[in-house]
Amino acid sequence: MPSLRLIATFPLTLRSIRLATLLFLSAFLVVGRAAESIPPLKFEQRALPNGLQFIWCEDHSAPTVCIQVWYRVGSKDDPAGRSGFAHLFEHMMFKSTKRMPSEFLDRLTEDVGGENNAYTADDVTVFHETVPSNNLERLLWAEAERLSALTVDVRNFTLEREVVKEEYRQRILAEPYGEFGEFIQKKSFIEHPYKRPTIGNIEELDASNLEEVRAFHTTFYRPDNAVLVVVGDFEAAQVQKWVDEYFGPIPKPEAVIPRVTTKEPPRDAPKPIREFDAKVPLPALAVTYLGPSITAEDAPALRVAEQVLSGGESSRLYRRLVYETQLAQSAEFSADLRADLGLLTYQVVLASGVPVEKAKAVLFEEINKITTKPISDEELTIARNQLLAHKLIERETFEGKASALGEAAAVYGDPDRANTDLSDLQAVTPAQVQAAAQKYFTAANQLVIEYLPEAMKTKGKAKK
C-alpha cells in the first residue's frame, strides 16, 4: 500500500491505474475468461525448528512490503466464562514489551508512511503492517519482540480491558440492532464455542484477572501457533536470515496447544424464538441454518449462493423484499463458514408497519426458490464474476496477497488453497448451488428468530 505522501503526490496517476484495472477486469470477466486471468501466487514456505510457519512471496512491483502474523487463536478459544480474551490480546499486543514502549509499533510504521492494524475472528487473531521495504528488518524484529517478550502486567491489562469494554459499548450497546447479531450467534449454537461473541462482554471481562490473562497468553502466543507471511519488495535470502535471527531463538513450549474438540449437535427440528428489545425501532427476522466447514467441498457453491441472494441491489433478496414488495428496509444472506462449521444466516429488518408474518412468508418463498430450482446461467455468471473480481482486485496489493496466503495456511491448513480456491469458484455449477441449498436449508436445520420492539410485547411469555 503506498504511503499517504505518495498518494498526495500522484493522486491522478494512482486513481487512473485503479480505474483502468477495474474496467479491464470487468471486461475480461464478462467474456467468461476469468480462469485465464488469475495468475497463481508464487510463494515459498518453510518451518523453523521452533514450529513457526514462514511463508514469503517476493514481488518487486512496488517499493513496499507487507508483514502479517496469523495466530491460530480466536474467540472460540476463549476460556469458559471469559469471552473476549482473544480480542483483549489483540489490543494488548500493541502495548509495551521488554525492549519496546507502548505504541512503539505505531512509530515504526506510521512515522515512515506505513500502517498497522489487527483483528480478531472466531478462529484466528491477525496482526499486519505495510511499510516501505527498507523498514522490513525492524518490523520483523518488532513482531518477534512482541511474540516473545510482551509485558503482561496489571497496568497494560487494566488499560486494554477498558478499551475493549468501551468498544463493546459503542459497537453493540449504542447501536439499535447491535445486540441482534450477538443474539443470533448465541442462539444458533448450543454447544460449540462459536456461540461466544468475539468482541467479549463487559461482565465477563470485569470478572477476569491477571493470572487468567497471563495463562491465556502463555498458552496461545507461541511460535508453533503462528504463521508469518511476508510479501513484497525484498530479497528472499536476506529476509530468511532476518527471520532466523529474530524468530529462530524464540523457544517452543513443551505444553501441547489445547484445541477445541466440541462438536455442535445437528439440529433435528425447526425452532422458533421470539425476543424483545427496547432499542430496536422496527421488527427484524433471522433464519439460521448450521453450515459446513470452510474447507468443505460445497463451500464454493455456498459462496456463489451468497452472491445470488445478497450480492448488491440486483440480488434476489434485495430485489424481492426491499425493491418490489417494499416489505423490508434491508434483506441479507450470509454464508459465514469457519474452521469447524459454518452458520448460514438470513437477516431482514422490516419496513414500518409491515406485519411480521407477511415478511416472513415472502422470505421463505425466496429460501424455497433457491432449493427447488437451479439459479440461472446469468445469475451464476454475475455471482462468480463478482467473487473473482473481488479476489483479483484484492491481489493488486501486497496486503491482499498476504491475507490470502495467511488465511489459507492458518484457517484452511494449506497455503496453496490461496490458488486452488479460485479455480474451485470457477467450477461451480447451478446444480451444485441448488444441491448445497437443498442440503442445508431444511426445516429440521432451521432456527427462526423474531426480534421485536418492546412495544410489541404481549402478555404471553416470550419463547426462549
N, C-alpha and C positions, 0 to 999 in steps of 0.2 A: 504494500500500500504506500503510495507516495506521501511525503510529508506535507503538512499544511503549507509550508513555504513553496514547495513545488506546485501545489495546486493553485496558489495565488499567482505564481509566475506564469504558468502555462494553462489557464483555465479553458480557453477555447480549443486548444490542441487536444487536451485530455477528453473533454466532452465530445469533441468531434470524433475521436477514435472510438469512444464508447458507443456513441450513436451509430457509427458505421458498423461496429461489431454486432450490435443488436439487430440492425437491419439485415446484415449478412446472415446471421444465424437464423433469423426468422424465415428469410427466403430459402435458405438451404434446407431447413427442417420441413417446410411446407411441401417441397417437392419429394419428400419421402426418402432423403438420403442421409438422415441423421446418423445412422450407424457408421457411415464412412467418415463423418466429420468429427468423431470423438477419438482423438489420439490417446493412447494409454499413458498413464503417469509412469514415467521411468524412474523407479525408486530402487534403493538398496536398503538392506537391513542386516542387523546382527544383534546378538545378545551379549551383554557384558557379563563377566563372571559373577557379578552380584545379582544378576537377573534382570537388569534394566533392558528393555527392548528399545533399540535405537533404529530409527528409520530416517533416511535422508534422500532428498531429491534435489540434485544440482540443476540450477536454472539461472543463466546469466542474462535474461531478458530485461532485468531491471536491477539497479544497484541497491537492493534491499534484501532482507532475509526475515523469514517468519520462524519463530520458535514456539512450539507447543509442548506441554506436558500433560498427558492424559493419565489420571489416576483412576484405577478401577475401584472406585468407591463413590456411591451416590446415596440418595435418600433411602433406598431400600436397605442400606447397611446401617442406618441409624439404630442405636440401641433401643430396646423396647421402652416406651415411655419417655423417649428423648428425641422426638422428631426435630429435625433442623440441625443436627450435629454436622452432617456433611456440608450443609450450607454455611454453618458457622465457620468451618475451617477454610472454606473458600475465601472468607474475609480475613481470617487470622493469618493466612499465608502472606498477606501484604504487610504484616507487622514486622517487628524487629527480629533479627537473628543474632547469632554470636558476633558476626562481623558487619552487619548492616543495620542502620537505624530504621525505624518505621517509615514507611512510604518511600524508602530509598529506590525501590524499583521504578517509581514514577520519574525520579531524576534520571535514571539510566535510560529511560525510553522517551518520555515527553520532552525532556530538555534537549534531545537530539532530533526532534521532529518525528518521533515514532509514537507508538501507542501500546497500551497493555490492558488486559481485562481478564475476566474469568467467569465461569458459570458452573452451576450445579444442576445435574439431571438425576433421574432415577438410578442410573447405572454407573455414572462417571462424574468426576469433577475435573474441569479443564482450565488450564492457565495458558494464556497466549500473549505473545509480543511480536510486533513488527517494527523493525528499526533499519536504518542504513546499515549496509553489510559490514562496514568497518567497526561496528559495535557488537558483532556476533560473540566474540570471546567473552566480553564482560557479562553478556546476558546468560551465556551458558554457565559461567561462574555463579551468577546470582541465582539461577534455578537450582543448581546443585547445593548452594548455600542454604536456601530456604527448605530444601528437602531434608538436609542433614542436620541443620543447626537452628531450627525455628525456636524462638523464645515463647514457650507456652507458660505464661505466668498469670498471676491474678489480674494485673493491670490490662494486659492485652485481651485476656478472656472477657473481662467485665466490659471493656470498651466495645468490643466487637459484638458481644451479646446484645448490647443496647442498640447497635446499628441494625442488627438483624430484626430485632423487635420493632424498630421504627419502620423498617422496610415492610414488615407484616402489616403494620397499621395503615401504611399508605397504599399498598397494593391490594390488600384483602379487606380490611375493615372499612376503609374510606370509599371503596368502590361499591356502587349499588348492587352489582352482581358478583362482587369479589368472593363471597363465601359460597356462591353457587358451584363454582368449579371444584372447590375443596369438598363440598358435599357430594358431588358426583363421584369423585375419586374415592372418598371414604366408603360410600355405599356400594360401589361397583366391585370391590374386592372384600372377601370375607376373611381369608387367612393371609394372603400374600402381603408383605410389607409395602408393596406398591400403593396400598391404601393410605400410607402416611403422606402428608403434604411435604413437598420438597422444601418449601420455604420455612417450615417449622411452625411452632405456635408459641405464644407468649408464656402460657402456663408451664409447658414442659421445659422451655428454655430457662425460666426463672428457677425451676426445681433442680437444674443441673449444677454440678460443682466441678472444681478444678481437677480433681483426681479422675473423674469420668472423662473429662475432655482430654487430659494427657493420655489416658489409656486408649482412647479412640485414635489419637494422632499416632501413637506408637504402633498400633495395630495395622493401620492402613497406609500411612505415609512412609513408604519404604521402596527401595529401588526395584525390587521384584514385583511391585504392584503398579509400575509406571511404564508409560510409553512416551519416549522422547522423539519428537518429529522436528526436523529442520529442513526447510525448503527455501531455496533462493540462491543468491549470488555468493558462492563460496567455493573453495577447493576441497574436494572430498577428503583428501589425505590430511589436510590441516584440521578440518572440523573433527575428524576421528581422533586426532591427537588431543584436541581440547576436551572432547567428551571423555576420553580415557583419563585425562589428567584431573578433571573436576568431578566427574561422576564415579569413576572407577574405584576410588578409595572408600566410598560410602559402603559400610558393611551391610550384608544381608542378614536380617534377624533369623534366628533359628526357629521361632514360633511359626506355625502354619497360619496362613491368612484365612480367617473364617469366611465362608461363603454362604449365601442364602440358599437353603435347600427346601424351603417351604413350598409346597405345591398348592396352587389355588384349586379347590374342588370345582368340577364342572357344574354349571347351573342345570337344573332339571325341571324347572317350571317358570313361567313368566311371573314377575314380581312387580307389583305397583307400589310406589312410595309417594306420599304427599307431605310436603314440608312448607312451612310458612316463615316468612322473613319480613320484618317491618321495613327494611331498607329498599326492597325491590319495588319499583313503580308499576311494573306490568308482569303478568304471569309468564313463566318460562317452562319449557319442556326439555327433558333429556331422555333419550333412549340409548342404552348402552348394551353392548354385546362383548363378551370375552373374545379376544382375538389371538392370533398366533404370535410366536416369537418373531423378532425382526429378521431372523435367518431362515424362516420357513419358505417353502417353495412357492406358496401362494402370496407371499408378501408383495411382490411386484404387482400382481393383479389388484390387490387392495390399494396400492398407491395410485393406480390408474382409476379405480373406483372413487377414491377420494377426490380426484380432479374432476371427474364427471359430475359428481354430486355437489361439489363445493368449491370448484376452481374458478371463482370470479362471478361476475354478474350474468354470464351466459350459462352458468351451471344449472343443473336441474332444480336443486333446492331453492336457489335464489329466484330463478325464473318462475317457479310454480308458487312458492309461498309468499314471496315478497312482491314480485312484479305483477303477476297475473291475478292472483286471488287477493292480494294485499292483506293476508292474514297475519303476517309477521313483519317485525322490524328487521330481524336477522334470522338466517337459517343456515346452519353449517353442519358438515360432517368431518370428523377427524379419525384417521387411522393411526393411532398412537401405538406403534409397535416398539417393543423394548426387548431387552436381552432374554428375559424369562417368558413373558407372554405380553400380549397387547390388549388395548382397550379401544373398541370401535364405538364412537360416540356421535349421535345426532343431537344437536343442540339448537333450540328455537326460542327466541324471545318474541312474544305475541305483539301484535298491534293493539292499540287502545280499543277496548270494547269488544274484542273478539272472544267468543266462547272457547274455553279450553278444548272441549270435545270436538269442536269443528276443526280447529287447527290440528289436533291430534289425528283426526281421520284423514286429512289430506297428507300429513307427514307419512302415515302408514301406507297410503296409496303409493307414495314415491319409493318407500322401502320395498313394498311388494313388487313394484315395477322392475326394479333392478334385479330381483331374484327370478322373475318369471319370463323375462325377455332379454336377449343379449343387447348390449349397447350397440349403437350404430357404428359403422366404419368411420364415419365423420367424427363422432364423439371420441372414438379411440384415437384417431389421428391427432385431434386437438389436444386431448389429455396427455398423450405420450409426448407430443412435441413441447407442451408446456413444461413437463417434468425435465425433459432432456435439455431444453433451452436454459432452464434454471441451473442445471448442473454445469453446462458449458460456460455460462456467464460467471458462475462461482469460481470456476477453474481458471479464469483470467487472472486471478490474484494468487499470490503465494499463500495467503491465509486460507483461501478456499481449497487449494491443493493439500495443504497441511491438515485441514479439517477432514477432508475426505479420507486421507491415509490414517489419521488418528482414530476416527470413528471405526473404520474398517478393522483396524488392529485391536482396539480396546473393547469394542462392543460386538462386532461380528467375529472376532477371533482370527482374522486373516486379512492382512493389509491389501492383498490382491483383490479383495472384494470391491475396493475402490474402482477397479477397472471392470470386473465382470458384472457388477450390478447394473451398469448402464446397458450392456447387451441384454441382460435379463428383462429390463424395461422394454427394450425394442421388440422383444419376442412375445410380449403379452397379446393375447387374442380376445375378442369379445366373449368367446365361450369360457375362457379362463376367468374373466371378470364375473360372469354370471355364476360360474361354479363356486367361486370364493364367496359371493354374496349368499348363495343358497346354503353353503356350509356353515356360515356364522350368523346370518340374520334369521335365526329360527325363534319360534315362540318360547321354547324351553330355555334358550340362551338370552332371554330378553329381560332387561330391567327398565321400567318406565318411571320416570321421576317427574312429578308436577311440583314446581317451585313457585309458590304463590304469595302475593302480598298479604300481610297480616290482616288487612281489612276483609279478605275473602274467607277468613276462618269461620267455620260453622261450629255449632255446639258439639258436633261429633268429634271424637278424638282422632287426631291425625295418625295415619298408619306409619309404622316405623319399620 
